[in-house]
Amino acid sequence: MATDRSGEAGEAIADREVVVSRVIDAPRELVFEAFTRVRHLSRWWGPDGFSTTTRTFEFHVGGVWDFVMHGPDGTEFQEWITWRDIVPPERIGLLHGSFRDDPDAFESVVTFEPAGARTRIVMRTLFPTRELRDEAVERYHAIEGGEQTLGNLASYVVDLVADCAGRGGVSVDGQEG
Protein backbone atom coordinates (compact mmCIF):
# COMPACT_ATOMS: atom_id res chain seq x y z
CA MET A 1 0.00 0.00 0.00
CA ALA A 2 1.40 3.41 -0.98
CA THR A 3 1.83 6.15 1.59
CA ASP A 4 2.42 9.86 1.32
CA ARG A 5 5.17 11.75 3.19
CA SER A 6 3.14 11.84 6.39
CA GLY A 7 2.68 8.06 6.26
CA GLU A 8 -0.99 8.17 5.20
CA ALA A 9 -2.28 5.13 3.34
CA GLY A 10 -2.93 5.43 -0.40
CA GLU A 11 -6.69 5.23 0.08
CA ALA A 12 -6.55 8.24 2.40
CA ILE A 13 -4.94 10.42 -0.25
CA ALA A 14 -6.84 9.15 -3.31
CA ASP A 15 -9.83 11.40 -2.57
CA ARG A 16 -7.50 14.43 -2.35
CA GLU A 17 -5.52 13.82 -5.55
CA VAL A 18 -5.78 14.81 -9.21
CA VAL A 19 -3.51 13.13 -11.77
CA VAL A 20 -3.13 14.19 -15.40
CA SER A 21 -0.62 12.92 -17.93
CA ARG A 22 0.34 13.14 -21.56
CA VAL A 23 2.92 11.72 -23.93
CA ILE A 24 4.78 14.49 -25.76
CA ASP A 25 6.58 13.94 -29.04
CA ALA A 26 9.91 15.40 -27.86
CA PRO A 27 12.89 14.31 -25.75
CA ARG A 28 12.48 14.76 -22.01
CA GLU A 29 15.38 17.22 -21.68
CA LEU A 30 13.52 19.61 -23.98
CA VAL A 31 10.18 19.06 -22.24
CA PHE A 32 11.86 19.64 -18.86
CA GLU A 33 13.46 22.85 -20.16
CA ALA A 34 10.12 24.13 -21.45
CA PHE A 35 8.69 23.54 -17.97
CA THR A 36 11.55 25.22 -16.10
CA ARG A 37 12.46 28.37 -18.03
CA VAL A 38 10.22 31.40 -17.77
CA ARG A 39 10.74 32.37 -21.42
CA HIS A 40 9.04 29.08 -22.33
CA LEU A 41 6.47 28.87 -19.52
CA SER A 42 4.93 32.21 -20.40
CA ARG A 43 4.19 30.90 -23.91
CA TRP A 44 2.20 27.80 -22.92
CA TRP A 45 1.24 27.74 -19.21
CA GLY A 46 -2.44 27.48 -18.41
CA PRO A 47 -5.63 26.11 -19.90
CA ASP A 48 -6.83 27.08 -23.37
CA GLY A 49 -7.43 30.82 -23.71
CA PHE A 50 -5.37 31.80 -20.65
CA SER A 51 -2.21 33.90 -20.64
CA THR A 52 0.40 34.41 -17.94
CA THR A 53 2.27 37.45 -16.63
CA THR A 54 5.29 36.64 -14.46
CA ARG A 55 6.32 38.97 -11.65
CA THR A 56 9.13 36.83 -10.19
CA PHE A 57 10.75 33.62 -11.38
CA GLU A 58 13.55 31.87 -9.48
CA PHE A 59 13.93 28.24 -10.52
CA HIS A 60 15.80 26.59 -7.67
CA VAL A 61 14.73 24.72 -4.55
CA GLY A 62 13.16 27.36 -2.30
CA GLY A 63 12.72 29.78 -5.22
CA VAL A 64 9.36 31.14 -6.28
CA TRP A 65 7.31 31.78 -9.37
CA ASP A 66 4.94 34.67 -8.64
CA PHE A 67 2.56 35.21 -11.56
CA VAL A 68 -0.93 36.17 -12.71
CA MET A 69 -3.04 33.97 -14.96
CA HIS A 70 -5.42 35.96 -17.14
CA GLY A 71 -8.61 34.12 -18.02
CA PRO A 72 -10.31 34.51 -21.39
CA ASP A 73 -13.15 36.39 -19.65
CA GLY A 74 -10.72 38.90 -18.09
CA THR A 75 -10.63 37.27 -14.65
CA GLU A 76 -7.18 37.44 -13.06
CA PHE A 77 -5.89 34.64 -10.84
CA GLN A 78 -2.99 35.47 -8.51
CA GLU A 79 -0.65 32.47 -8.36
CA TRP A 80 2.38 31.58 -6.24
CA ILE A 81 4.59 28.53 -6.70
CA THR A 82 7.47 27.55 -4.44
CA TRP A 83 9.86 24.98 -5.93
CA ARG A 84 10.42 22.24 -3.35
CA ASP A 85 12.26 19.49 -5.21
CA ILE A 86 14.15 19.63 -8.53
CA VAL A 87 15.87 16.63 -10.12
CA PRO A 88 16.69 17.52 -13.76
CA PRO A 89 15.34 16.20 -16.09
CA GLU A 90 13.28 13.72 -14.04
CA ARG A 91 11.11 15.47 -11.48
CA ILE A 92 9.87 18.75 -10.06
CA GLY A 93 8.06 19.11 -6.74
CA LEU A 94 6.20 22.31 -5.99
CA LEU A 95 3.77 23.98 -3.63
CA HIS A 96 1.09 26.00 -5.48
CA GLY A 97 -1.20 28.56 -3.90
CA SER A 98 -2.65 31.99 -4.50
CA PHE A 99 -0.03 33.71 -2.34
CA ARG A 100 2.94 32.98 -0.08
CA ASP A 101 1.88 30.82 2.89
CA ASP A 102 -1.58 30.16 1.41
CA PRO A 103 -3.18 27.64 3.84
CA ASP A 104 -5.08 26.08 0.92
CA ALA A 105 -1.96 25.56 -1.22
CA PHE A 106 -1.60 22.17 -2.88
CA GLU A 107 1.46 20.06 -3.61
CA SER A 108 2.31 18.82 -7.07
CA VAL A 109 4.95 16.44 -8.35
CA VAL A 110 5.66 16.55 -12.07
CA THR A 111 7.62 13.65 -13.53
CA PHE A 112 9.26 13.44 -16.94
CA GLU A 113 9.64 9.83 -18.07
CA PRO A 114 11.46 8.85 -21.26
CA ALA A 115 9.23 6.98 -23.70
CA GLY A 116 11.60 6.20 -26.56
CA ALA A 117 12.18 9.52 -28.34
CA ARG A 118 9.10 10.92 -26.60
CA THR A 119 8.33 11.98 -23.03
CA ARG A 120 5.54 10.94 -20.70
CA ILE A 121 4.77 13.79 -18.33
CA VAL A 122 2.70 13.04 -15.24
CA MET A 123 1.38 15.77 -12.94
CA ARG A 124 0.17 14.49 -9.56
CA THR A 125 -1.53 17.10 -7.39
CA LEU A 126 -2.43 16.53 -3.75
CA PHE A 127 -4.84 18.92 -2.04
CA PRO A 128 -4.90 19.44 1.75
CA THR A 129 -8.51 18.23 1.94
CA ARG A 130 -11.03 16.35 -0.16
CA GLU A 131 -13.23 19.45 -0.15
CA LEU A 132 -10.48 21.59 -1.70
CA ARG A 133 -9.87 18.91 -4.32
CA ASP A 134 -13.57 18.71 -5.12
CA GLU A 135 -13.81 22.50 -5.39
CA ALA A 136 -10.81 22.59 -7.74
CA VAL A 137 -12.35 19.85 -9.91
CA GLU A 138 -15.94 21.14 -9.93
CA ARG A 139 -15.56 24.93 -9.77
CA TYR A 140 -12.20 25.43 -11.50
CA HIS A 141 -12.26 22.37 -13.81
CA ALA A 142 -8.83 21.23 -12.59
CA ILE A 143 -8.79 18.00 -14.58
CA GLU A 144 -9.79 19.58 -17.89
CA GLY A 145 -7.53 22.57 -17.19
CA GLY A 146 -4.59 20.30 -16.40
CA GLU A 147 -5.15 18.30 -19.57
CA GLN A 148 -5.38 21.51 -21.62
CA THR A 149 -2.23 22.88 -19.99
CA LEU A 150 -0.27 19.73 -20.86
CA GLY A 151 -1.76 19.90 -24.36
CA ASN A 152 -0.48 23.47 -24.68
CA LEU A 153 2.95 22.31 -23.49
CA ALA A 154 2.92 19.49 -26.06
CA SER A 155 2.02 21.86 -28.91
CA TYR A 156 4.64 24.38 -27.83
CA VAL A 157 7.42 21.77 -27.56
CA VAL A 158 6.53 20.15 -30.90
CA ASP A 159 6.79 23.63 -32.48
CA LEU A 160 10.20 24.10 -30.79
CA VAL A 161 11.42 20.78 -32.21
CA ALA A 162 10.25 21.78 -35.70
CA ASP A 163 11.87 25.21 -35.35
CA CYS A 164 15.16 23.66 -34.19
CA ALA A 165 15.13 21.23 -37.12
CA GLY A 166 14.49 24.13 -39.47
CA ARG A 167 17.56 25.93 -38.09
CA GLY A 168 19.84 22.99 -38.76
CA GLY A 169 19.74 21.32 -35.36
CA VAL A 170 20.39 24.32 -33.12
CA SER A 171 18.87 23.74 -29.70
CA VAL A 172 16.52 26.15 -27.97
CA ASP A 173 19.48 27.39 -25.94
CA GLY A 174 21.23 28.40 -29.15
CA GLN A 175 23.85 25.65 -28.94
CA GLU A 176 24.54 23.15 -31.66
CA GLY A 177 22.70 19.96 -30.96
N, C-alpha and C positions, 0 to 999 in steps of 0.2 A: 504494500500500500504506500503510495507517495505521500510525502509530507511537505509542508512549506517550511520557511525558515523558523517559524515559531514552534514547529513540531506538530502542527495540525494535520489530521488525516486528510487524504485527498477528497473524500466526500464532503468534508467541512468547507473546502475552498471551491468546490465545483460550482456552487450556487453564487459565488462572488467573482467568477472569472469569465472573461471574453477572450476567445482565441480566433485570430484570422491569419490566413496564410496565402501565399501565392508563389508560383514558380515564375521566375523572371529570366528571360532569354539573354543573360549576360553573366560574365564571371563574377564571383562573389566579392572580389576586391573592389570592383567598380560599383557594385550595388552598395557595399559598405561605405565607400567614399561618398556616394550620392546621399547617403543617410547621415553623414557626419561632417559635411562641409556646408556652411551657411549659403554659399553661392549656389549650391545645388538645391538644398532644402527649400529655399524661397521660391523655387520654380515648380515644385511638385507637391509640397506638403498640404494636406487637407483633403476633404471630400470634394467631389465635383462642384465647380462654381465658387469655391473659396479661394482667397488669396491670403498671403501672410506678410506681415511687416515685423521685422526683427529689431528689437531694441538692444539686446545684449546676446552675444553668443560666445561661450567659452567651452570648447569641447575637451574636457579632461574630467577625471573623477573629482567631484565636488564643484565643478563648473556649472553654469546655468545657461539656459536658453530662455530669455524673456521675450515674448512676442505677442502679437495680436493677430487673430484669425478674423478675416472679414468675410461674413456670409454673403451669399448672393442677394439677400434681401436688405443688406446694409447693416445687419446686426454685427457688433464687434464682440469677440470673445477674448478676454485677457487670459493668457496662458503662461505657465511657468514650469520649466522642466529643469530638474537637477540631475546631472549624470552621476550614477552611483557605481557603475561597473562597466568597464570598457576592455574588451579583449579583441583587438583587431585581428583578422576580419570576421571573427566568429560570433561575437555577442555584445549587446549593449543593454545595461540595466538602467532604468531611470525612474524617477518619481515625478508625476505629472499632476499639477493642480492649477488653480486659477491665479495663485499668488504664492509668494514664499510662505512656508509654514501653514499652508492650507490644510485644515484638519480632514477635509474630504479628498485629499490627493490620493491618487492610485498609483500602484507600481506596475511597470511594464518591463518585460524582458523580450528583446528582439534578437532572434538568432538568424544567422546567415549560413545555410548549409549548402555545400557544393552538391550539384546534381548534374554531373558531367560538365558540360560547358555552360550550364545554366546554374541558377541559384534559387534555392527554396528559402523564402523568408517567412518566419513565423513570429507573430506578435502576440504574446500572452500578457493579458492585463488582469490584474487582481485588485478589486475594489475593497475598501475597508469593511463594507457591509453588503449584504444581499440587496438591501433597499437602494443603495447607491448604484449598484450594478444594474438593477432593474430600471432605475430612473435613466441611467445612461443609455440603456438599450431602447427603452420605450419613448422617452422624451427627446433624446438627442440622436437616436438611430446609430448607436455606437458600432453595431456590427456592419451595417451597410456603409457607414462612414469609413470604417477601417478598411473594408474591402475596396471602396473607391480610392482611398488614400494609397493603398498598395498598388492599385491599378494605375494611378497617376505616376507613382514611382516607376512602375514597369514601363510605361510609355516613355517617360523621360529618359530612362537608362537605355532603352532600345534606340531612341533618337541619338543619344551620346555615342553609342557603338557605331551607328551608321555614319555620324559626323566624323568620328575618329578614322573610320575606314576610308572615308572620302578625302581625308587629309594625309593619306599614306601611312596610317598606323601610328599617328601621334596620339598619345594618351591625353586624357582630360587635364592632366597636370602640365601638359606642354612638353613632356619628355618622350623620346622615341620609345615605341613599345610595340 
